[in-house]
Amino acid sequence: MSHLSKTTTMQRIPEPELMDDPAQAAAYAGADFSIPNALFVETALSHLGSGSGRLIDLGCGPGDICLRLARALPGWQIVGLDAGPNMIALASQAAEQAGLADRIELIQARLPDHGQNHPFDAVVSNSLLHHLPDPMVLWHALCDLATARAYVQVMDLHRPASPAAARAMVEASSGDEPRILREDFYNSLCAAWTAEEIHAQLDRAGLADLQLSRPTERHWMVSGYLAGQE
């Protein structure tokens, strides 16, 4: 595993598990996450290729990543799972408008109770972990949902070194977004885990062979195959 350290002095400040107030969900769905979402999907596609399989997106939110994956992987069944009813409603609407409702199944469920009885060939998650009171819930769900040789990919925010650094990051990357979205972004940065903390979580979950990287200044990414198969 690649362990990229970064000094931090700010203690983590948890935020609510659900970001599903109607105004929050609408602001999130309308925000421009095209750059990080494209990075996330392109990384996944570089490993998944073509063919067919089953993929689940944990914490799918309003469904942008599900849509991107469904368009790029016509042979795959895509499942999006989120605990927020408003987020699931927005994702369902987006899938309908994109003509992909028959390719994307959307499920409202809160981990660890995912309700899935069959394993997936790929398990991905973007920006869910910082919402969870217990981060191990995600890593255990990933192991529970994946086939023995599944590809897994998790990306989330990296907590800045100070509140001032978090504010600066918000202004630099989302200064034109609605105030509610900027505040949610700031709170998410403060609730995020550092790469050092993710390293320890992976060790606890028995996932130390996965690759840990920093694809951007404000993100970390975990990726790889559960059985080390590529």
C-alpha positions in Angstrom: 0.0 0.0 0.0 1.1 3.5 -0.7 0.9 5.6 2.4 1.0 9.3 1.7 1.3 11.3 4.9 0.2 14.8 5.5 0.6 16.7 8.7 -2.7 17.9 10.2 -3.5 19.6 13.4 -7.3 20.1 13.2 -9.3 17.5 15.0 -12.1 15.9 13.1 -15.6 17.4 13.6 -18.3 14.9 12.7 -21.3 16.1 10.7 -24.8 14.5 10.4 -24.9 11.2 8.6 -27.6 12.2 6.3 -27.3 15.3 4.1 -30.9 15.0 2.8 -32.8 18.1 3.7 -34.6 19.0 0.4 -32.7 22.2 0.0 -29.4 20.5 0.7 -30.2 17.7 -1.7 -31.3 20.1 -4.5 -28.1 22.2 -4.0 -25.9 19.1 -4.1 -27.6 17.8 -7.2 -27.2 21.2 -9.0 -23.6 21.7 -8.1 -20.8 21.2 -10.6 -18.9 18.1 -9.4 -17.9 17.2 -13.0 -14.1 17.3 -12.4 -13.9 15.0 -9.3 -16.7 12.8 -10.6 -15.0 12.4 -14.0 -11.7 11.6 -12.2 -13.5 9.0 -10.1 -15.3 7.3 -13.1 -12.2 7.4 -15.4 -10.2 5.7 -12.7 -12.8 3.0 -12.3 -13.2 2.5 -16.0 -9.4 2.0 -16.4 -9.8 -1.2 -14.3 -13.2 -2.4 -15.3 -12.9 -2.2 -19.1 -15.8 -3.6 -21.0 -17.7 -6.9 -20.7 -20.4 -7.3 -18.1 -20.9 -7.4 -14.4 -22.6 -6.0 -11.4 -21.5 -2.7 -9.7 -22.9 -1.0 -6.6 -22.3 2.7 -5.8 -22.5 3.2 -2.0 -23.8 6.7 -1.1 -24.8 7.4 -4.7 -26.4 10.8 -3.8 -28.3 12.3 -6.8 -26.8 9.7 -9.1 -24.3 11.4 -11.3 -21.6 8.7 -10.9 -24.2 6.0 -11.6 -25.2 7.7 -14.8 -21.6 8.1 -15.9 -20.9 4.5 -15.3 -24.1 3.2 -16.9 -23.3 5.2 -20.1 -19.7 3.9 -20.2 -20.5 0.3 -19.2 -23.5 -0.8 -21.3 -23.0 -4.5 -20.3 -23.0 -3.8 -16.6 -25.9 -3.7 -14.1 -25.5 -0.5 -11.9 -27.0 -0.3 -8.4 -27.0 3.0 -6.5 -27.6 2.9 -2.8 -28.3 5.9 -0.5 -29.9 6.4 2.9 -31.5 9.7 1.9 -35.0 9.5 0.3 -34.6 12.9 -1.3 -31.3 11.9 -2.8 -32.8 8.7 -4.2 -35.7 10.6 -5.6 -33.3 13.0 -7.4 -31.2 10.1 -8.7 -34.3 8.3 -10.0 -35.5 11.4 -11.8 -32.0 11.8 -13.3 -32.0 8.2 -14.5 -35.4 8.6 -16.1 -34.4 11.8 -17.9 -31.3 10.2 -19.2 -33.2 7.2 -20.5 -31.2 4.9 -18.2 -33.9 3.9 -15.7 -33.8 0.3 -17.0 -30.1 0.1 -16.5 -29.8 1.6 -13.0 -31.5 0.3 -9.9 -31.7 2.8 -7.0 -32.2 1.6 -3.4 -32.8 3.6 -0.3 -31.0 1.8 2.6 -28.6 2.8 5.4 -25.4 0.8 5.9 -24.8 -1.7 7.4 -28.3 -2.8 6.3 -27.8 -2.8 2.5 -30.4 -5.4 1.8 -28.4 -7.0 -1.0 -28.2 -10.8 -1.3 -25.8 -11.2 -4.2 -22.2 -10.1 -4.4 -21.0 -7.4 -6.8 -18.1 -7.5 -9.3 -17.3 -3.9 -8.3 -18.0 -1.8 -5.3 -17.4 1.9 -5.4 -18.1 4.9 -3.1 -17.5 8.6 -3.4 -17.8 11.1 -0.5 -19.8 8.8 1.8 -17.2 7.9 4.4 -17.0 11.3 6.1 -20.7 11.1 6.9 -20.6 7.9 8.8 -20.3 7.9 12.6 -18.3 4.6 12.4 -16.0 4.5 9.3 -15.6 0.7 9.7 -19.2 0.3 8.6 -18.2 1.2 5.0 -15.1 -1.0 4.9 -17.1 -4.0 6.3 -19.9 -3.4 3.9 -17.5 -3.3 1.0 -16.1 -6.7 2.0 -19.6 -8.0 2.5 -20.9 -6.9 -0.9 -17.9 -7.7 -3.1 -17.1 -11.0 -4.9 -13.8 -12.6 -4.0 -12.0 -10.8 -6.9 -14.0 -7.6 -7.1 -12.6 -4.3 -7.9 -13.2 -1.7 -5.2 -12.7 2.1 -5.2 -13.4 4.6 -2.5 -12.7 8.3 -2.7 -13.4 11.1 -0.2 -12.2 14.4 1.1 -8.9 14.8 3.0 -9.2 16.9 6.1 -7.2 20.1 5.9 -4.7 21.1 8.5 -6.8 23.9 10.0 -10.2 25.6 9.8 -8.6 28.5 8.0 -7.2 26.0 5.4 -10.7 24.5 5.0 -12.3 27.9 4.5 -9.6 28.8 1.9 -10.3 25.5 0.1 -14.0 26.2 0.0 -13.5 29.7 -1.4 -11.0 28.5 -4.0 -13.1 25.7 -5.4 -16.8 26.7 -4.8 -16.9 30.4 -4.2 -19.7 30.9 -6.8 -21.9 28.1 -5.4 -24.9 28.7 -3.1 -24.2 29.5 0.5 -25.8 26.3 1.7 -23.5 24.2 -0.5 -20.4 26.1 0.6 -21.3 25.5 4.3 -21.9 21.8 3.6 -18.6 21.6 1.8 -16.8 23.3 4.8 -18.5 21.0 7.3 -17.6 18.0 5.1 -13.9 19.0 5.0 -13.9 19.3 8.8 -15.6 15.8 9.1 -13.2 14.2 6.6 -10.6 11.6 7.4 -6.9 12.0 6.6 -4.8 9.6 4.6 -3.1 8.5 7.8 -6.4 7.7 9.4 -7.6 5.8 6.3 -4.4 3.8 6.4 -5.2 2.6 9.9 -8.8 1.9 9.0 -7.7 -0.3 6.1 -5.4 -2.2 8.4 -8.2 -2.8 10.8 -10.5 -4.0 8.0 -7.9 -6.4 6.6 -7.7 -4.3 3.4 -4.0 -3.2 3.7 -3.2 -4.5 0.2 -5.4 -1.9 -1.5 -3.7 1.2 -2.9 -4.0 4.5 -1.1 -3.3 7.6 -3.1 -3.9 11.4 -3.2 -5.3 12.1 -6.7 -5.9 15.8 -5.8 -5.0 18.2 -3.0 -8.4 17.7 -1.3 -9.0 14.0 -2.0 -7.6 10.6 -1.1 -8.5 7.4 -3.0 -8.4 3.7 -2.2 -8.5 1.3 -5.1 -7.6 -2.2 -6.0 -8.7 -5.9 -6.3 -9.7 -7.7 -3.1 -7.7 -10.8 -4.1 -4.9 -8.8 -5.8 -6.1 -9.9 -9.2 -5.7 -7.4 -12.1 
